[in-house]
Amino acid sequence: MTGKVVKSTGSWYRVLSDGGHFVDCRLRGRLKIAGSKATNPVAVGDRVAYDLEEGSDKGIITEILDRKNHIIRKATKLSRQTHVIAANIDQAVIIATLAYPRTSTGFIDRFLVTCEAYSIPAAIVFNKYDLLKSSQEAIAYLDELSGIYERAGYPCTRVSATEKINIELFDKLLKNKISLLAGHSGVGKSALINVIEPGLNLKVQSISEAHQKGKHTTTFAEMFALSNGGMIIDTPGIKEFGLVDFEAWELCHYFPEMRQHFNQCRYDNCTHYNEPGCKVKEEVEKGNISLSRYENYLNILLGEDTRR
């Protein structure tokens, strides 16, 4: 029997069978994907084969079927192991906020780099727009950020779950697609989902006033069906987005605005850091490539912290 994994708790997996019913399954022995260093061999979105245990309504996953794609991050900053966030998705949507809590551009760019590396279309949704409306400075900064990312090819939407601003745009973004939703704890992923799909009634929680950070409300990754024909994978809040190691020469390929200048530098293996005759640095100086994106690129390249 085959089906799709719609919830992972680490030891048990809820599978939606091709027949339309749910089966709680565990893994058979040490089932692994060849060559994978992932802490979780099975992820939400995976299609699997399973057998029912004799005399039970529980199942045993016997095979992970071929993936269309997947997206991963390092399990921890210093770890060699990786964590598969989701598999077989149509797009990844990062939910970001400029305040309460603040999402850094470093975090956004690391997420987008990973999407590019695994050929997954990405979009950015700026939530809690209602908190910015009274500040011209905040709106100007949001306009600037949206412009930077839209010019790089990433659709940006500003919404408010509490005041239902532009919710129809958020709904349209998810329509008829399998979407991964990711972001820091407290950015309002669950609140946004509840607005477009009230029947799910996902748990939400206020952020810590003392630290301006969110509290975890989503414990495990889980997939939900939407009435607009889409499906969403809601993930636990991510504090840091650790990148899987890339070669220095290939990192720039995951920044679309840099990729378009491929082979225009003096040296074919230019890392756009300190080499002479660099086309990318020239475009940064002209203002054609965002300085903040370039600085985040260098931070990733040099292995420096980008939480700013």
Contacts in CASP RR format, 6 or more apart in sequence:
PFRMAT RR
TARGET T0000
AUTHOR 0000-0000-0000
METHOD contacts of the structure
MODEL  1
MTGKVVKSTGSWYRVLSDGGHFVDCRLRGRLKIAGSKATNPVAVGDRVAY
DLEEGSDKGIITEILDRKNHIIRKATKLSRQTHVIAANIDQAVIIATLAY
PRTSTGFIDRFLVTCEAYSIPAAIVFNKYDLLKSSQEAIAYLDELSGIYE
RAGYPCTRVSATEKINIELFDKLLKNKISLLAGHSGVGKSALINVIEPGL
NLKVQSISEAHQKGKHTTTFAEMFALSNGGMIIDTPGIKEFGLVDFEAWE
LCHYFPEMRQHFNQCRYDNCTHYNEPGCKVKEEVEKGNISLSRYENYLNI
LLGEDTRR
1 17 0 8 1.000
1 18 0 8 1.000
1 49 0 8 1.000
1 50 0 8 1.000
1 51 0 8 1.000
1 52 0 8 1.000
2 17 0 8 1.000
2 18 0 8 1.000
2 47 0 8 1.000
2 48 0 8 1.000
2 49 0 8 1.000
2 50 0 8 1.000
2 65 0 8 1.000
3 15 0 8 1.000
3 16 0 8 1.000
3 17 0 8 1.000
3 18 0 8 1.000
3 47 0 8 1.000
3 48 0 8 1.000
3 49 0 8 1.000
3 50 0 8 1.000
4 15 0 8 1.000
4 16 0 8 1.000
4 45 0 8 1.000
4 46 0 8 1.000
4 47 0 8 1.000
4 48 0 8 1.000
4 88 0 8 1.000
4 223 0 8 1.000
5 13 0 8 1.000
5 14 0 8 1.000
5 15 0 8 1.000
5 42 0 8 1.000
5 43 0 8 1.000
5 44 0 8 1.000
5 45 0 8 1.000
5 46 0 8 1.000
5 47 0 8 1.000
5 48 0 8 1.000
5 223 0 8 1.000
6 14 0 8 1.000
6 15 0 8 1.000
6 16 0 8 1.000
6 22 0 8 1.000
6 44 0 8 1.000
6 45 0 8 1.000
6 222 0 8 1.000
6 223 0 8 1.000
6 224 0 8 1.000
7 13 0 8 1.000
7 14 0 8 1.000
7 44 0 8 1.000
7 220 0 8 1.000
7 221 0 8 1.000
7 222 0 8 1.000
7 223 0 8 1.000
8 14 0 8 1.000
8 40 0 8 1.000
8 42 0 8 1.000
8 43 0 8 1.000
8 44 0 8 1.000
8 220 0 8 1.000
8 221 0 8 1.000
8 222 0 8 1.000
9 220 0 8 1.000
10 40 0 8 1.000
10 220 0 8 1.000
11 26 0 8 1.000
12 24 0 8 1.000
12 25 0 8 1.000
12 26 0 8 1.000
13 24 0 8 1.000
13 25 0 8 1.000
13 26 0 8 1.000
13 27 0 8 1.000
13 42 0 8 1.000
13 48 0 8 1.000
13 61 0 8 1.000
14 22 0 8 1.000
14 23 0 8 1.000
14 24 0 8 1.000
14 25 0 8 1.000
15 22 0 8 1.000
15 23 0 8 1.000
15 24 0 8 1.000
15 25 0 8 1.000
15 48 0 8 1.000
15 50 0 8 1.000
15 59 0 8 1.000
15 61 0 8 1.000
16 22 0 8 1.000
17 23 0 8 1.000
23 50 0 8 1.000
23 52 0 8 1.000
23 57 0 8 1.000
23 58 0 8 1.000
23 59 0 8 1.000
24 57 0 8 1.000
24 58 0 8 1.000
24 59 0 8 1.000
25 48 0 8 1.000
25 50 0 8 1.000
25 58 0 8 1.000
25 59 0 8 1.000
25 60 0 8 1.000
25 61 0 8 1.000
26 58 0 8 1.000
26 59 0 8 1.000
26 60 0 8 1.000
26 61 0 8 1.000
27 41 0 8 1.000
27 42 0 8 1.000
27 60 0 8 1.000
27 61 0 8 1.000
28 60 0 8 1.000
28 61 0 8 1.000
28 62 0 8 1.000
31 41 0 8 1.000
31 42 0 8 1.000
31 61 0 8 1.000
31 62 0 8 1.000
31 63 0 8 1.000
31 64 0 8 1.000
32 41 0 8 1.000
33 41 0 8 1.000
33 64 0 8 1.000
36 82 0 8 1.000
37 80 0 8 1.000
37 81 0 8 1.000
37 82 0 8 1.000
38 72 0 8 1.000
38 81 0 8 1.000
38 82 0 8 1.000
38 83 0 8 1.000
38 84 0 8 1.000
39 75 0 8 1.000
39 81 0 8 1.000
39 82 0 8 1.000
39 83 0 8 1.000
40 83 0 8 1.000
40 84 0 8 1.000
41 64 0 8 1.000
42 48 0 8 1.000
42 61 0 8 1.000
42 64 0 8 1.000
43 70 0 8 1.000
43 84 0 8 1.000
43 85 0 8 1.000
43 86 0 8 1.000
43 87 0 8 1.000
43 221 0 8 1.000
44 86 0 8 1.000
44 87 0 8 1.000
44 221 0 8 1.000
44 222 0 8 1.000
44 223 0 8 1.000
44 233 0 8 1.000
45 86 0 8 1.000
45 87 0 8 1.000
45 88 0 8 1.000
45 89 0 8 1.000
45 178 0 8 1.000
45 223 0 8 1.000
45 233 0 8 1.000
46 64 0 8 1.000
46 65 0 8 1.000
46 67 0 8 1.000
46 87 0 8 1.000
46 88 0 8 1.000
47 64 0 8 1.000
47 65 0 8 1.000
47 88 0 8 1.000
48 61 0 8 1.000
48 62 0 8 1.000
48 63 0 8 1.000
48 64 0 8 1.000
48 65 0 8 1.000
49 61 0 8 1.000
49 62 0 8 1.000
49 63 0 8 1.000
49 65 0 8 1.000
50 59 0 8 1.000
50 60 0 8 1.000
50 61 0 8 1.000
50 62 0 8 1.000
51 59 0 8 1.000
51 60 0 8 1.000
51 62 0 8 1.000
52 58 0 8 1.000
52 59 0 8 1.000
52 60 0 8 1.000
53 59 0 8 1.000
53 60 0 8 1.000
67 87 0 8 1.000
67 88 0 8 1.000
68 87 0 8 1.000
68 88 0 8 1.000
69 87 0 8 1.000
69 88 0 8 1.000
69 89 0 8 1.000
69 118 0 8 1.000
69 119 0 8 1.000
69 120 0 8 1.000
70 84 0 8 1.000
70 85 0 8 1.000
70 86 0 8 1.000
70 87 0 8 1.000
70 88 0 8 1.000
70 118 0 8 1.000
71 84 0 8 1.000
71 85 0 8 1.000
71 86 0 8 1.000
71 87 0 8 1.000
71 89 0 8 1.000
71 92 0 8 1.000
71 114 0 8 1.000
71 115 0 8 1.000
71 118 0 8 1.000
71 120 0 8 1.000
71 180 0 8 1.000
72 82 0 8 1.000
72 83 0 8 1.000
72 84 0 8 1.000
72 85 0 8 1.000
72 114 0 8 1.000
72 118 0 8 1.000
72 244 0 8 1.000
73 82 0 8 1.000
73 83 0 8 1.000
73 85 0 8 1.000
73 114 0 8 1.000
73 238 0 8 1.000
73 241 0 8 1.000
73 242 0 8 1.000
73 243 0 8 1.000
73 244 0 8 1.000
74 81 0 8 1.000
74 82 0 8 1.000
74 83 0 8 1.000
74 242 0 8 1.000
74 243 0 8 1.000
74 244 0 8 1.000
75 81 0 8 1.000
75 82 0 8 1.000
75 83 0 8 1.000
77 240 0 8 1.000
77 242 0 8 1.000
82 244 0 8 1.000
85 180 0 8 1.000
85 182 0 8 1.000
85 221 0 8 1.000
85 235 0 8 1.000
86 92 0 8 1.000
86 180 0 8 1.000
86 221 0 8 1.000
86 233 0 8 1.000
86 235 0 8 1.000
88 178 0 8 1.000
89 120 0 8 1.000
89 178 0 8 1.000
89 179 0 8 1.000
89 180 0 8 1.000
89 233 0 8 1.000
90 121 0 8 1.000
90 177 0 8 1.000
90 178 0 8 1.000
90 179 0 8 1.000
91 120 0 8 1.000
91 121 0 8 1.000
91 122 0 8 1.000
91 123 0 8 1.000
91 177 0 8 1.000
91 178 0 8 1.000
91 179 0 8 1.000
91 180 0 8 1.000
92 111 0 8 1.000
92 115 0 8 1.000
92 120 0 8 1.000
92 121 0 8 1.000
92 122 0 8 1.000
92 123 0 8 1.000
92 179 0 8 1.000
92 180 0 8 1.000
92 182 0 8 1.000
93 122 0 8 1.000
93 123 0 8 1.000
93 124 0 8 1.000
93 125 0 8 1.000
93 173 0 8 1.000
93 174 0 8 1.000
93 179 0 8 1.000
93 180 0 8 1.000
93 181 0 8 1.000
93 182 0 8 1.000
94 103 0 8 1.000
94 108 0 8 1.000
94 111 0 8 1.000
94 112 0 8 1.000
94 122 0 8 1.000
94 123 0 8 1.000
94 124 0 8 1.000
94 125 0 8 1.000
94 182 0 8 1.000
94 183 0 8 1.000
95 125 0 8 1.000
95 127 0 8 1.000
95 181 0 8 1.000
95 182 0 8 1.000
95 183 0 8 1.000
95 187 0 8 1.000
95 188 0 8 1.000
95 189 0 8 1.000
95 192 0 8 1.000
96 103 0 8 1.000
96 107 0 8 1.000
96 108 0 8 1.000
96 124 0 8 1.000
96 125 0 8 1.000
96 126 0 8 1.000
96 127 0 8 1.000
96 183 0 8 1.000
96 187 0 8 1.000
97 103 0 8 1.000
97 126 0 8 1.000
97 127 0 8 1.000
97 128 0 8 1.000
97 184 0 8 1.000
97 186 0 8 1.000
97 187 0 8 1.000
97 188 0 8 1.000
98 126 0 8 1.000
98 128 0 8 1.000
98 132 0 8 1.000
98 138 0 8 1.000
98 141 0 8 1.000
98 142 0 8 1.000
98 145 0 8 1.000
99 128 0 8 1.000
99 131 0 8 1.000
99 132 0 8 1.000
99 138 0 8 1.000
99 212 0 8 1.000
100 128 0 8 1.000
100 131 0 8 1.000
100 186 0 8 1.000
100 207 0 8 1.000
100 212 0 8 1.000
101 184 0 8 1.000
101 185 0 8 1.000
101 186 0 8 1.000
101 187 0 8 1.000
101 207 0 8 1.000
101 212 0 8 1.000
101 213 0 8 1.000
101 214 0 8 1.000
102 212 0 8 1.000
103 183 0 8 1.000
103 184 0 8 1.000
103 187 0 8 1.000
104 306 0 8 1.000
104 307 0 8 1.000
104 308 0 8 1.000
105 145 0 8 1.000
105 292 0 8 1.000
105 293 0 8 1.000
105 296 0 8 1.000
105 306 0 8 1.000
105 308 0 8 1.000
106 296 0 8 1.000
106 299 0 8 1.000
106 306 0 8 1.000
106 307 0 8 1.000
106 308 0 8 1.000
107 183 0 8 1.000
107 184 0 8 1.000
107 240 0 8 1.000
107 241 0 8 1.000
107 306 0 8 1.000
107 307 0 8 1.000
108 124 0 8 1.000
108 149 0 8 1.000
109 293 0 8 1.000
109 296 0 8 1.000
109 297 0 8 1.000
109 300 0 8 1.000
109 306 0 8 1.000
110 241 0 8 1.000
110 242 0 8 1.000
110 243 0 8 1.000
110 296 0 8 1.000
110 300 0 8 1.000
110 306 0 8 1.000
111 122 0 8 1.000
111 182 0 8 1.000
111 183 0 8 1.000
111 241 0 8 1.000
112 122 0 8 1.000
112 154 0 8 1.000
112 254 0 8 1.000
113 243 0 8 1.000
113 251 0 8 1.000
113 254 0 8 1.000
113 255 0 8 1.000
113 300 0 8 1.000
114 241 0 8 1.000
114 243 0 8 1.000
114 244 0 8 1.000
115 121 0 8 1.000
115 122 0 8 1.000
116 122 0 8 1.000
116 253 0 8 1.000
116 254 0 8 1.000
116 255 0 8 1.000
116 256 0 8 1.000
117 244 0 8 1.000
117 246 0 8 1.000
117 254 0 8 1.000
120 180 0 8 1.000
122 154 0 8 1.000
123 154 0 8 1.000
123 155 0 8 1.000
123 156 0 8 1.000
123 157 0 8 1.000
123 173 0 8 1.000
124 146 0 8 1.000
124 149 0 8 1.000
124 154 0 8 1.000
124 155 0 8 1.000
124 156 0 8 1.000
124 157 0 8 1.000
125 156 0 8 1.000
125 157 0 8 1.000
125 158 0 8 1.000
125 159 0 8 1.000
125 170 0 8 1.000
125 173 0 8 1.000
125 192 0 8 1.000
126 142 0 8 1.000
126 145 0 8 1.000
126 146 0 8 1.000
126 156 0 8 1.000
126 157 0 8 1.000
126 158 0 8 1.000
126 159 0 8 1.000
127 159 0 8 1.000
127 160 0 8 1.000
127 161 0 8 1.000
127 187 0 8 1.000
127 188 0 8 1.000
127 191 0 8 1.000
127 192 0 8 1.000
128 160 0 8 1.000
128 161 0 8 1.000
128 162 0 8 1.000
128 187 0 8 1.000
128 188 0 8 1.000
129 142 0 8 1.000
129 158 0 8 1.000
129 159 0 8 1.000
129 160 0 8 1.000
129 163 0 8 1.000
129 165 0 8 1.000
129 166 0 8 1.000
130 160 0 8 1.000
130 162 0 8 1.000
130 163 0 8 1.000
130 165 0 8 1.000
132 138 0 8 1.000
132 139 0 8 1.000
132 142 0 8 1.000
133 139 0 8 1.000
142 158 0 8 1.000
145 156 0 8 1.000
146 156 0 8 1.000
146 158 0 8 1.000
147 156 0 8 1.000
148 290 0 8 1.000
148 292 0 8 1.000
148 293 0 8 1.000
149 156 0 8 1.000
150 156 0 8 1.000
151 257 0 8 1.000
151 290 0 8 1.000
152 255 0 8 1.000
152 256 0 8 1.000
152 257 0 8 1.000
152 290 0 8 1.000
152 293 0 8 1.000
153 256 0 8 1.000
155 173 0 8 1.000
157 166 0 8 1.000
157 169 0 8 1.000
157 170 0 8 1.000
157 173 0 8 1.000
158 165 0 8 1.000
158 166 0 8 1.000
159 165 0 8 1.000
159 166 0 8 1.000
159 167 0 8 1.000
159 169 0 8 1.000
159 170 0 8 1.000
159 192 0 8 1.000
160 166 0 8 1.000
161 167 0 8 1.000
161 188 0 8 1.000
161 191 0 8 1.000
161 192 0 8 1.000
161 194 0 8 1.000
161 195 0 8 1.000
162 191 0 8 1.000
164 195 0 8 1.000
167 192 0 8 1.000
167 195 0 8 1.000
167 196 0 8 1.000
170 192 0 8 1.000
170 195 0 8 1.000
170 196 0 8 1.000
171 196 0 8 1.000
171 228 0 8 1.000
173 179 0 8 1.000
174 196 0 8 1.000
174 226 0 8 1.000
174 228 0 8 1.000
174 230 0 8 1.000
174 232 0 8 1.000
175 226 0 8 1.000
175 228 0 8 1.000
175 229 0 8 1.000
175 230 0 8 1.000
176 228 0 8 1.000
176 229 0 8 1.000
176 230 0 8 1.000
177 230 0 8 1.000
177 231 0 8 1.000
178 223 0 8 1.000
178 230 0 8 1.000
178 231 0 8 1.000
178 232 0 8 1.000
178 233 0 8 1.000
179 230 0 8 1.000
179 231 0 8 1.000
179 232 0 8 1.000
179 233 0 8 1.000
180 232 0 8 1.000
180 233 0 8 1.000
180 235 0 8 1.000
181 189 0 8 1.000
181 192 0 8 1.000
181 193 0 8 1.000
181 232 0 8 1.000
181 233 0 8 1.000
181 234 0 8 1.000
181 235 0 8 1.000
182 189 0 8 1.000
182 235 0 8 1.000
182 237 0 8 1.000
182 238 0 8 1.000
183 189 0 8 1.000
183 235 0 8 1.000
183 237 0 8 1.000
183 238 0 8 1.000
184 213 0 8 1.000
184 214 0 8 1.000
184 237 0 8 1.000
184 238 0 8 1.000
184 239 0 8 1.000
185 213 0 8 1.000
185 214 0 8 1.000
185 215 0 8 1.000
185 216 0 8 1.000
185 217 0 8 1.000
185 236 0 8 1.000
185 237 0 8 1.000
185 239 0 8 1.000
186 205 0 8 1.000
186 207 0 8 1.000
186 213 0 8 1.000
186 214 0 8 1.000
186 215 0 8 1.000
186 217 0 8 1.000
186 237 0 8 1.000
187 214 0 8 1.000
188 204 0 8 1.000
189 218 0 8 1.000
189 234 0 8 1.000
189 235 0 8 1.000
189 237 0 8 1.000
190 202 0 8 1.000
190 203 0 8 1.000
190 204 0 8 1.000
190 217 0 8 1.000
190 218 0 8 1.000
190 234 0 8 1.000
191 204 0 8 1.000
193 200 0 8 1.000
193 202 0 8 1.000
193 224 0 8 1.000
193 232 0 8 1.000
193 234 0 8 1.000
194 200 0 8 1.000
194 201 0 8 1.000
194 202 0 8 1.000
194 204 0 8 1.000
196 226 0 8 1.000
196 228 0 8 1.000
197 224 0 8 1.000
197 226 0 8 1.000
197 227 0 8 1.000
200 224 0 8 1.000
202 217 0 8 1.000
202 218 0 8 1.000
202 234 0 8 1.000
203 217 0 8 1.000
203 218 0 8 1.000
204 217 0 8 1.000
205 214 0 8 1.000
205 215 0 8 1.000
205 217 0 8 1.000
206 215 0 8 1.000
207 213 0 8 1.000
207 214 0 8 1.000
207 215 0 8 1.000
208 214 0 8 1.000
208 215 0 8 1.000
216 236 0 8 1.000
216 237 0 8 1.000
218 234 0 8 1.000
218 235 0 8 1.000
218 236 0 8 1.000
218 237 0 8 1.000
219 236 0 8 1.000
220 236 0 8 1.000
221 233 0 8 1.000
221 234 0 8 1.000
221 235 0 8 1.000
221 236 0 8 1.000
222 233 0 8 1.000
222 234 0 8 1.000
223 231 0 8 1.000
223 232 0 8 1.000
223 233 0 8 1.000
223 234 0 8 1.000
224 231 0 8 1.000
224 232 0 8 1.000
224 234 0 8 1.000
225 231 0 8 1.000
226 232 0 8 1.000
240 307 0 8 1.000
243 300 0 8 1.000
246 254 0 8 1.000
248 271 0 8 1.000
248 301 0 8 1.000
249 269 0 8 1.000
249 271 0 8 1.000
251 271 0 8 1.000
251 297 0 8 1.000
251 300 0 8 1.000
251 301 0 8 1.000
252 258 0 8 1.000
252 259 0 8 1.000
252 262 0 8 1.000
252 271 0 8 1.000
252 272 0 8 1.000
252 280 0 8 1.000
252 297 0 8 1.000
253 259 0 8 1.000
253 262 0 8 1.000
255 293 0 8 1.000
255 297 0 8 1.000
257 283 0 8 1.000
257 288 0 8 1.000
257 289 0 8 1.000
257 290 0 8 1.000
257 293 0 8 1.000
258 272 0 8 1.000
258 280 0 8 1.000
258 289 0 8 1.000
258 297 0 8 1.000
261 279 0 8 1.000
261 280 0 8 1.000
261 283 0 8 1.000
264 279 0 8 1.000
265 272 0 8 1.000
265 275 0 8 1.000
265 277 0 8 1.000
265 278 0 8 1.000
265 279 0 8 1.000
265 280 0 8 1.000
266 275 0 8 1.000
266 276 0 8 1.000
266 277 0 8 1.000
266 278 0 8 1.000
267 275 0 8 1.000
267 277 0 8 1.000
270 277 0 8 1.000
270 278 0 8 1.000
270 280 0 8 1.000
271 301 0 8 1.000
272 278 0 8 1.000
272 280 0 8 1.000
272 281 0 8 1.000
272 294 0 8 1.000
272 297 0 8 1.000
273 298 0 8 1.000
273 301 0 8 1.000
273 302 0 8 1.000
280 289 0 8 1.000
280 294 0 8 1.000
283 289 0 8 1.000
284 290 0 8 1.000
284 291 0 8 1.000
284 294 0 8 1.000
296 306 0 8 1.000
298 304 0 8 1.000
299 305 0 8 1.000
299 306 0 8 1.000
300 306 0 8 1.000
END
